Amino acid sequence: MLLVFILLLTALILPVVRPARGEASPDLSLSNPDANERTKRLYETILRLYGKKMLSSQMESNWRGVSGSEMEYVKAATGKLPAMRGLDFIDNDFDGVVRRATDWDKRGGVVTICWHTGVGISGYKESQEESPDFDRLFLEGTPENVTLTQSWARAARALKELQDRNIPVLWRPFHEFDGQWFWWGRGGPDCFIRLWRLMYRTFTETFGLNNLIWVLGYSGEVKDGWYPGDEYVDIAGSDTYDGSTHLRGWERLQKITRKPLAFHECGKLPDDIRAFERDGAMWAWFMPWHTRYLRENEPERLKAAYDSGLVVTLEDMPKF
């Protein structure tokens, strides 16, 4: 009885110790054992910063024919540029993405690429409206499978160009899959996991792409049952446009994996960027979406974030 009393008293007196949030597992390495050295160094840089500082990132809209407008807005507001540039292979802009990614890398920045595409036609409309037969999509030699494979080969060629230039890519295909508003999520979690693993193996084994850091981008809900496995993922993420630190997504992701976590799409940033630190949700990076979503952040808000000391910009990005 005395022992029970002592244990209860100790529990009341001692502070509650909670697991540190914003810390990746210390023994992490890239899922692809053949990843090249510069890609490994970028991942190591992200791990070193994780939980301490967030990379500033900005999605571009160059595929719309509006060259560099987001970067110009950020520069005018803050006097600085983001550490990471977000690009999209949408509408077959493979050459343009390679060109802009190369320029950003030369400046010392980081490149992340997503892809709004149909099974075969690269476009936003196709990414949302197509609803393929997944049984035929996965069956080697069917027209659906051939179309998919040929489409992936075009993206792989562009990524190979970047590999040949020794440029690592944070590769974020099939984003917001668990929201199921894009075709790649319409088959449900089992089909998605199979699709993700198929692309992973095709890009790493068939096409020999060793410059990719694989970013798994959930929707804001972060639904259970969609995770392909740690051996196919390097960074997991979620997005929301509600102006918060997205703590809910952070907490759900932490139950799924100990890989580093990214706030891969957002709109308006919190009123005070230190809210990320207070909430314990220090994402590896945050990335406002392009055009009107970026402009929801008035210049004063952006400048305060970029000057906060919590945010890594292009100007102070560590060499990798």
N, C-alpha and C positions, 0 to 999 in steps of 0.2 A: 504493500500500500504506500509506504514511504517512497519507494522507487518511482511509482506512478506519479506521485505528487511532485517529485523533483523534476521528472521529465516534462510535466505540464508547465511547471514554473519556468523551466529553461526555454520552452517553446514561446512563452509569453515575453520573456526578457530579450532573447536574441533577435536580431533583425531578420526579416525574411530575405533569404538569398534566392534571387531569380536567375535563370539562365541569361547570359548576356545576349542581347538581341543585336543583329547586325554583324555577327561573326560567323564566317564560313568555317567549315571543318578544316583544321590546320593541315591535314595531309592531302589536300585536293591537288589533283593534276588533271590535265585535259583528257577528255574521254578518248580521243584519238591518240594512241601511243606513238604514231608516226608524225604527229604535228611538228612543223618546222620550228627552228629555234626562236625566230622573231615572234611567232604566234604564241609560243610558250612564255616568252618574256612579257608580252602584253597581258596574258592571263595572270601571270605572277604580279604584275603591276596593279591590276584590278584587285587582286586578293590583298595586296599590301594596303591599299587605300580603303578597302571595304570596312565599313563600320566607323571610319574616321572622317572621310570626305566623300562627296558624291561628284562624279563626273558630270559637268554640264553637257547637254546634248541638244541638238536641234534638228528636227525633220525639215527637209527642203521640199519645195514644190516645183523643182526645175522641169519635171516631166510635163508640167502645165505650160511650159514655154515662158515662165517668169524666172529669169535667170538670177539666182542668188538673192532674191528679195528677203528671205528670212534671215540670212546671215547679215545682210545690210541693216535690217531692223535691229538685230541684237547688237551689232557694232555701234550703231547710232545711239542706242539706249544706254549701253554699258561701257563703251570704249574698248570692249574686249570681244573675243569670239569663243564659241563653245569648244570644248575639248573634242567632242564627238559630232560627226555629221551623219544624219540619217538619210539614206537613199533608198530608191525603190526601182526594181527592174520593170515596173509597170509600162505597158504599151511598147514593149520590146526596146526600151531605152538602155540596151546593154552597153553600147559604145559610150553613150553619154555618162552613164554611171561609172564606167571604168575610168574615163577621163577625169571626172570630178573627184573620184576616190583617190586617184593618183596624186592630184593636186593637193588634196587635204592631207594625205600622208606626207608629202614633201614638206608641208608646213609643220609637221610634228603631231598631227591630229589622229584621232581614231575614227574608223569607218564602221558603220553598221548598215546592213542592207536587208530590206524585206522585199516581198514580191506579191503584188495584187495580180493574180493570173487565174485564168480558167485552166481546165485540164490541158488545153492546147493553145488557146488564144490568150495572149497576155493583155489583160485589161480589167478595170474595176467592175464593169458590168458583168463580165464573164465570171469573175471570182464570186459574185453574189448570186447570180441567176442559175448557174449550172448545177445539176444534180445527177452526178454520174452513177452508173451501176458499178458498185465497188467490186463485186465478184468478177466482173469482166475487166475492170481496171487492173486488178492484181493478177489476172491470168495471162501469162506470158504469151505474146503472139497475137492477141486479140487487137482489133483496130483501136480500141480504147487504150490498151496498154502501150501500143506502139506510139500513139499520139502523146501520151504522158511522157514516155521515155525520150522522145525527140524534143519535147519542150524542155525537159530537164537538161538535156545535152546542151541546149543553147545557153542556159544560165550557167552551166558548168564551164563552158568555154570562156565566158566573161570572168568567172571566178578564177579560172586557170590563168588568165592574163594577169590578174592581180597577184596570183601566187608567183608567177614568173618575175614580177617586179618586187617580190618579197614584201607584199602588203598583206597583213592579216585582216580578216573580216569577222566582225560579230554578225553571224548569219542568223536571221530571224524569219524563217519560212513559216507558212501556215499559221499566222498570228490570229489570236482571238478564237482559236479552234473550238473551245468549249462553249462559246456563244452560239455556234452552229448557224450563223448567218452567212458564212462562206462555205463553198462546196466541200472543202476538206474536213469540215466538222459534221456534215449532214449524215454520214454513215454511223455516227455515234462513237463512243470512246474506243471500242475494240478496233474498228476500221481506222480511226485516226492513229492509234498507236502503231498499227501495221504500216500505215502510210509513212509516218515519221521515220520508223526504223528502216523502211525500204529506201527512202531518200538518203538517210544517213549512210547506209551501206553502199548505195550507188555512188554517192559523191566521194566517199572516202576510199572505197575499194576499187570500183570500176573506173572512176575518173581521176583518182589519185590526188584529191584535194586535201592538202595538209595545212592549209592556211585558215581554216574555219574554226571559230569558237561558236558552238551551237547554242543558240538562245531560244528557249521554249517560252513563247509568249501567250499566256492565258488571257482571257477576258477579265473584267472586273470581278466576276463571280468566283473564279477559281473553283470549278466543280471537281468533286472527287472522281477518281477512276480513269483519268485521262493521261496519267504520267507514263511516258515511255520507258523510264528506268534511268538510273544514274549513268549507266554505261553509254547512253545515247544523248546526254544533256550536259552542258557545261555551266549554263546560267539559266535560271528560271525567272519569269517575270509576270507582271500583271499590269493592267492599265485602268484608269478611270478619268473622267473629265469633270469631277465634282468639286475641284478646287481644294481637296484635302490632301493629307499625307498618304492616303490610301492604306491606313493601318489595318483595315479589315483584310485586304488582299495580302498584305505582308504576313499577318498572323496565320492565314490559311496556307500560304506557301511554305511557311516554316514547319508546318505539320507534314508536308510532303517530301521536302528535301533539305539537306544542309548545304546545297550548292549556293553560291552568291545569288542575290535577288536584284532584279532591275525593275524600275518604274518606266517601262519602255514606251508608253504613250501617256500624255496628259494634256490638259488645257491650261487653265489658270493655275498658277502656283499658289500655295498658301500665303496668307497675308504676311506671315513672318517665316522665312525659310528655316529658322531654327526650330520650327514645329516638328520637322523631321527628327531632329536630335531629341527633342523632348518626348516625342512619341516612341522613341526607340526604333524608328523605321528608317534607318540610314541606308537607302537603296544604293546600289553600285552606281547608278546614274538615274537621272530623270530626263525625259525628252518631250517638251511641248510639241504638239503636232503643228502642221504648217498653216499658213494663211491666217484665217480669222481666229483660229485656236491660239496661235502665238500672240496675236494682237489683243487677246483678252488680258494679256499681261502688259499693263501700262509700263512705260519706260522706267518709272521710279521703282516699281516692283522688281523688274528684271535687274536693275542696277544694284538694288539692295541684296538680291540673291547672289549675284556675281561677285560682290564685294564682301560677302559675309565671312569668308574664311572657311566655310564648310564646303565650298564648291571649287572644283578644279576647272580652270578654263584652258583654252588653247595655249595661252601665254605661259602658264605654269604647269603644263602637262609634263610629267616625268618622261625622259627618253626611254624607249623600249626597243 
